[in-house]
Amino acid sequence: MLGTTIAITVNAVAKTLKRVSDADPFSATYFLADSATRDYTLTIKHTVPKTRGVSKESHLVRLDVNDFDTDGVLIRTQSFWTVGECSVGRQLSVDLNYFAQAIQGWATTTNYGYVLDRDS
């Protein structure tokens, strides 16, 4: 089990999210109301087949950021997530880490700007 808090960095500012849900052994939710106008929710979920090798096993990490106006009305929710998945057998954490680093390295401001402009 991960700790009762998770630290993330957003625009060079450290944020500490507290665990608010862990009733399901395969998921946990962390939350921070950073200000009156922004909050962060980090969700970690695992999908594990009952029989290994029969179905996909996946691991999701998702960050949702809600922005509110000064009256507390939701303006927008922005989300970013990553999923590690293995279709047959047990995944190799070293390989998945390399693959995650490859995507993170590619996701520069320039490249992600292309994605947000709907280039592919």
Secondary structure, DSSP 4 states (H G I P E B T S, - for coil): ---SEEEEEETTEEEEEEEEE--STTEEEEEEEEETTEEEEEEEEEE--SSTTTS-EEEEEEEEEEEE-TTS-EEEEEEEEEEEEESSS---HHHHHHHHHHHHHH--HHHHHHHHTT--
